[in-house]
Structures are given as C-alpha cells and as structure tokens.
Amino acid sequence: MALFLSTFINKIDKKGRVSVPASFRMALSSAQPSSPEGPSFSGIVVFRSLKHPALEGCSVDRMQRLSHSIDRLDLFSDAQDDLVSAIFADSHLLSFDSEGRVSIPEDFLTFANLTDHVAFVGRGATFQLWSPDIFRKAQNDARERLQRERPAVRLTLEEKAL
C-alpha cells in the first residue's frame, strides 16, 4: 500500500505544471499493480474534494478499490449515483512527464485556489493538493479541534506487527 507522508510546497509554472514530490512518486510506483498486459499508469489521479477547497490525489489502485466499495451500494441509488458523478466523472489521470511533473487542469487550479504554489499534503493512503495559505489555516483549525476533543486511536494487532 502507498503511504504518503509530510507536506511539500512546490511551485506551479505558467503552464500549470508542478513537480510531484519524489517520495510521493516513489509511493505511487509501489502502489501500481504489475500487469502482464503492459506498463502500469505512471502518474496520479486527482478529483475535487467533497469537503475542502482542495484536490484529492491517489494512485489508480486506490481508485479501483474505491470503485469496488461504491459498487457495494445499491445500483442506481442516489448515494451511488452521486458518488460516481462527484468522484469518477470528475477525476483526471495526470501523467508524469520526464521531470516528474503533472499538468493540473485549469478548472482544478481555480477550484483549489492554486496560483503559484501548491501544498502536497500526505494523508496516509492518499494525499491532497491545497493552496499553501488555505492549508495552513485548515491544519491549525484541525489541531485546535484535536486538542479540544482529544480523540483516541487504537492500533489493530495487524498494524502493531508492522
């Protein structure tokens, strides 16, 4: 499983290209299943966040797993239809160029308020792309909620062995 850690702030060039952090590219390459049919996709999948003014990013493998989860919902139910429309119909496969950059579509740049820099924010199995200033505020708000609410997280036996 891919593991995305840390936050990296990278410059967006005038063509909307940005370098994906090397550790994220490495995690993505380990997440791509090998296939006898040919080479796997070399890039990222992004779609507009349903919760934040940010882009959600992940591997193709993660999107396949998400697809299987959504397939468990009742076919043609509002929930299933809404999730498919909001996630899969809105997703873009962004291929790496020779320098490890991707080109972010203009409407996605606008949605996430991305102008000259983007924060790649690790979220474990996924990552997000934020405007650095907006992310700093969101991160501070999250820390304040955590300090107030003090949630507890328990490791499962399987995770402890790792």
C-alpha positions in Angstrom: 0.0 0.0 0.0 1.2 3.5 -0.8 2.0 5.7 2.1 2.0 9.5 1.7 3.7 11.4 4.5 4.6 15.0 5.1 3.8 18.3 3.4 5.7 19.7 0.4 5.2 23.1 -1.2 6.1 23.2 -4.9 5.9 25.9 -7.5 3.4 25.8 -10.3 4.7 27.1 -13.6 2.8 29.2 -16.1 1.6 26.1 -17.9 0.0 24.7 -14.7 2.8 22.1 -14.3 4.0 21.1 -10.9 6.6 18.6 -9.7 5.2 15.8 -7.6 7.4 15.3 -4.6 9.9 12.4 -5.1 8.6 10.5 -2.1 5.1 10.6 -3.4 6.2 9.4 -6.9 8.1 6.5 -5.1 4.9 5.6 -3.1 2.8 5.8 -6.3 5.2 3.5 -8.2 5.0 0.9 -5.4 1.2 1.1 -5.4 0.8 0.3 -9.1 0.0 -3.3 -9.7 2.3 -5.0 -12.2 0.4 -6.3 -15.2 1.3 -8.8 -17.9 -0.7 -6.7 -20.4 1.8 -3.8 -20.3 3.2 -1.0 -18.3 1.1 0.5 -15.5 0.0 4.1 -15.4 2.8 6.5 -14.3 1.1 9.4 -12.7 -1.6 10.5 -10.2 -5.4 10.6 -10.1 -7.0 13.8 -8.9 -10.5 15.0 -8.3 -12.2 17.9 -6.5 -12.6 17.3 -2.7 -16.1 17.0 -1.5 -15.1 18.6 1.8 -12.4 21.1 1.3 -11.2 23.7 -1.3 -8.6 21.2 -2.3 -7.9 18.4 -4.7 -7.8 14.7 -3.6 -4.9 12.7 -5.0 -4.2 9.0 -5.1 -3.0 6.1 -7.2 -5.0 4.2 -9.8 -5.0 1.2 -7.4 -6.7 3.3 -4.7 -9.4 4.5 -7.3 -10.0 0.8 -8.2 -10.5 0.0 -4.5 -12.8 3.0 -4.1 -14.8 1.8 -7.2 -15.3 -1.6 -5.6 -16.5 0.0 -2.4 -19.0 2.2 -4.2 -20.2 -0.9 -6.3 -21.4 -2.3 -3.0 -24.0 0.4 -2.7 -27.4 -0.2 -4.3 -27.1 0.3 -8.0 -28.9 3.4 -9.2 -29.4 4.6 -5.6 -28.9 8.4 -5.1 -25.8 7.8 -2.9 -24.2 5.5 -5.5 -25.1 7.9 -8.4 -23.9 11.0 -6.5 -20.6 9.4 -5.6 -19.9 8.2 -9.1 -20.8 11.6 -10.5 -18.8 13.6 -8.0 -15.7 11.3 -7.9 -15.2 9.2 -11.0 -16.8 11.6 -13.6 -14.7 14.4 -12.1 -11.4 12.5 -11.9 -8.4 13.2 -14.1 -5.4 10.9 -14.8 -2.4 13.2 -14.7 0.7 11.5 -16.3 4.2 12.3 -15.1 6.4 14.0 -17.7 10.1 13.2 -17.9 10.8 15.5 -14.9 8.2 14.1 -12.6 5.7 16.9 -13.2 2.0 16.8 -13.9 -0.2 19.4 -15.6 -3.2 20.4 -13.4 -6.3 21.3 -15.4 -7.3 25.0 -15.3 -10.7 24.3 -13.6 -9.0 22.3 -10.9 -6.5 25.1 -10.3 -9.4 27.5 -9.9 -11.4 25.2 -7.6 -8.5 24.8 -5.2 -7.3 28.4 -5.4 -4.0 27.3 -6.8 -2.0 30.1 -8.3 1.8 30.0 -8.0 2.4 27.2 -5.4 0.7 24.0 -4.3 1.0 22.1 -1.0 1.1 18.3 -1.4 -0.3 17.1 1.9 0.3 13.4 2.8 -2.8 11.7 4.3 -1.5 8.1 4.6 -3.1 6.1 1.8 -4.0 9.3 -0.1 -2.8 12.9 -0.4 -4.3 16.3 -1.1 -3.3 19.4 -3.1 -4.0 22.7 -1.4 -3.3 26.3 -1.6 -0.5 26.6 1.0 -2.1 29.5 2.9 -5.6 27.9 3.0 -4.0 24.6 4.1 -2.1 26.3 7.0 -5.4 27.6 8.3 -7.2 24.3 7.9 -4.3 22.5 9.6 -4.4 24.9 12.6 -8.2 24.5 12.8 -7.7 20.7 12.9 -5.1 20.9 15.6 -7.4 23.1 17.7 -10.3 20.6 17.3 -8.0 17.7 18.2 -6.7 19.5 21.4 -10.3 20.2 22.4 -11.8 16.8 21.6 -8.8 14.5 22.3 -9.8 11.5 20.1 -8.2 8.2 20.8 -6.8 6.0 18.1 -6.1 2.3 18.8 -3.7 0.3 16.6 -5.0 -3.1 15.5 -3.0 -6.2 16.1 -2.1 -6.4 12.4 -0.8 -2.8 12.4 1.3 -3.3 15.5 3.2 -6.1 13.7 4.3 -3.6 11.1 
